[in-house]
């Protein structure tokens, strides 16, 4: 089986046909909105969203998570929203030092100065539900200690209730936002149990620690439900890396590792690190990709994951018949686009988005520094024509988050990435699914 | 902390643990629990009431000892210092929760401001407030008996919240302390206090009601004098 257009020539032709069309359509749409054309539906939504945002940002940590899950990636909410949200990320107040001490005592049995050889009372990284401190164990190991704000579980439930009430004012009447909120609630509550994260750390470490990748080692003796201690990964995040003015070769190396890590996870189809955020990846001094923060790791149901991956070859081949089937299955469409104007709008938008999304897979290498590609992607998140009606399988929330997050990170790095191997990986996974389906039938 | 105080704290802690198991323990029981002779214990505490009272004072002395050893205390904000005081006391009480739940109201709360614990607590809070650079513009005579009582009442309230807090690892009490001290800091740092004082000072001498109040007071005084005659 080969779902991908087989030769580079074929792929190139499709690229020319679809890419250009998508490009001009959305570039125009994007420019129009920048020039501030007469109030259309989208800008109307934007105003409502701005009002809502002001209230929403008060929810801080939880709001941030919701925004991360919904607005930035899903394109469900306008970009302004995510911009305000990312600003609010920095406003999440640090856990004050007296409280850090008492949390450590409650959880680990004594004050930090008694437990650790050194403990930096100032957090070096903020997470939405906690913060991370540098410390040294008495045996000399350097560690990162993640501490959760007290009462986080209940705060999340209250905040989600409030957020839902706010969202209801914003989304179209009659649309069902419950599945999305359930998905977020489940994920967030899971994130509040740091033991769960510790176990995930163990699994990822066993699976990926190599001369290419590295992940922290969980230290269970110094961990509880609300305190997580792990080995400290030394390395540069994307921003300091870029400040160093790295060569193109270095950028490509970093980018390739990120790209490969994502596709290795796809191929293992067990678990996927679902928080593709620049702060969660470092480039170590010995040139490995360090992956940190395993609070949000998703396992997608097989049928969803298969359909999601199938979007790629079908879009590359422009197989509209298959695409339509997938859209129905994935809940992107609720009716026949040939008969219903609104469904047609959804269909066209999703297909164009899909084409753009599949673009990097067209050739054997892809240059994420291409400004046209960046403009295209931005155009989509900014100009969702249908921004106030949530659609699509709830698992899209995190699958697209990972995927779009990866693209954004690669664009930030300006990396050119080799695609060939990853395409084979996806093919292999799809092939497996097909074999399993045949086996199940017989 | 000197050896004698250390010993006294040790005895008080042993007494607290014992009390939780059996409130009618004897000095001999306590001697066994603390690993000292009954005679030594008696030399420190002539009666049981004093041991219980000292348990609370001891918690405060332990807090002070811990705090003196902390290097970064200087850079703590007002909210952090207040939280540090409250959280540390509760961390210590947590170790003898059964005893504290049964005795706090009787041994501390009902005794008003007369116990050493209450005196230490009030003095410490006042000290934290006065040490704060931002707070220096509030004249020290604002801190008076009324504020002292308010400090005590707030602490009693916190203790009642803590006793009823059944959340995992007392997370709710921690949240309360965090939010309450953050609010206290915000109020203290705002100009509200300064402006209120300024306003009150003006109204005290210029309000038309001042005259009325003075006359009323004079009338009342006259009445009571007449009655006593």
Interface residues (C-beta under 8 A of the other chain):
Chain A: X96 X97 X98 X99 X101 X102 X103 X105 X106 X107 X111 X113 X121 X150 X151 X154 X225 X226
Chain B: X66 X70 X72 X76 X77 X79 X80 X81 X83 X84 X87 X88 X90 X91 X94 X167 X168 X169 X170 X171 X172 X174 X175 X177 X178 X182
